[in-house]
Amino acid sequence: MSACSVTEMQQTSCGSLYGDLEEYLNEVERRAQRTGNDSDDVYTQLAQREKDLVLAAELGKALLEKNEEISRANERLAEEYSHKLEVNF
């Protein structure tokens, strides 16, 4: 795997993840700025917070998996580079 393909992989796979994260943060911000929060009942607020918690857990899991994937790709690249150095000497 070349460095170029790793970069492309990061851009395509992480792009949607970061987009989801930005959408989530924008939604949280919009909700915080709403003035009608007092009219929402406690159960609605609890349900929304539960949804937020689930989404945050899913995003965290996706970030962790992406980090592991990138780490494995980095290790492969280091091994390939090391092998090429050994062959040249």
C-alpha positions as CSV (number, residue, x, y, z in Angstrom):
1,M,0.0,0.0,0.0
2,S,1.5,3.4,-0.9
3,A,1.4,6.5,1.1
4,C,-0.9,8.1,-1.5
5,S,-3.5,5.4,-1.0
6,V,-3.4,5.7,2.7
7,T,-4.0,9.5,2.4
8,E,-6.9,8.8,0.0
9,M,-8.3,6.2,2.4
10,Q,-8.2,8.7,5.2
11,Q,-9.9,11.4,3.2
12,T,-12.8,9.2,2.0
13,S,-13.4,7.2,5.1
14,C,-13.0,10.0,7.6
15,G,-14.8,12.5,5.5
16,S,-18.2,11.1,6.2
17,L,-17.4,10.4,9.9
18,Y,-16.2,14.0,10.4
19,G,-19.3,15.2,8.5
20,D,-21.5,13.2,10.9
21,L,-19.7,14.7,13.9
22,E,-20.1,18.2,12.6
23,E,-23.8,17.6,12.0
24,Y,-24.1,16.3,15.5
25,L,-22.3,19.3,17.0
26,N,-24.4,21.7,15.0
27,E,-27.6,20.1,16.2
28,V,-26.4,20.2,19.8
29,E,-25.6,23.9,19.4
30,R,-29.0,24.7,17.8
31,R,-30.8,23.0,20.6
32,A,-28.7,24.9,23.2
33,Q,-29.6,28.2,21.5
34,R,-33.3,27.5,21.3
35,T,-35.3,29.7,23.7
36,G,-38.2,27.3,24.0
37,N,-36.3,24.7,26.1
38,D,-38.6,25.3,29.1
39,S,-41.6,24.1,27.1
40,D,-40.1,20.7,26.5
41,D,-41.1,18.2,29.2
42,V,-38.6,16.2,31.2
43,Y,-39.3,12.9,29.3
44,T,-38.6,14.6,25.9
45,Q,-35.3,16.0,27.2
46,L,-34.3,12.6,28.6
47,A,-35.1,10.9,25.3
48,Q,-33.1,13.4,23.4
49,R,-30.1,13.0,25.8
50,E,-30.3,9.3,25.4
51,K,-30.2,9.7,21.6
52,D,-27.2,12.0,22.0
53,L,-25.5,9.5,24.2
54,V,-26.0,6.7,21.7
55,L,-24.8,8.8,18.8
56,A,-21.7,9.9,20.8
57,A,-20.9,6.3,21.6
58,E,-21.3,5.3,17.9
59,L,-19.0,8.2,16.8
60,G,-16.5,7.3,19.4
61,K,-16.5,3.7,18.3
62,A,-16.1,4.7,14.7
63,L,-13.2,7.0,15.5
64,L,-11.5,4.2,17.5
65,E,-11.9,1.7,14.6
66,K,-10.6,4.3,12.1
67,N,-7.6,5.0,14.4
68,E,-6.9,1.3,14.6
69,E,-7.2,0.9,10.8
70,I,-4.8,3.8,10.2
71,S,-2.3,2.4,12.7
72,R,-2.3,-1.0,10.9
73,A,-1.8,0.8,7.6
74,N,1.1,2.8,9.1
75,E,2.7,-0.4,10.4
76,R,2.4,-2.1,7.0
77,L,4.0,0.9,5.4
78,A,6.9,0.9,7.9
79,E,7.4,-2.8,7.3
80,E,7.4,-2.3,3.5
81,Y,9.9,0.6,3.8
82,S,12.1,-1.4,6.1
83,H,12.0,-4.3,3.7
84,K,13.0,-2.1,0.7
85,L,15.9,-0.7,2.7
86,E,17.1,-4.2,3.5
87,V,16.9,-5.2,-0.2
88,N,18.9,-2.1,-1.3
89,F,21.7,-2.9,1.0
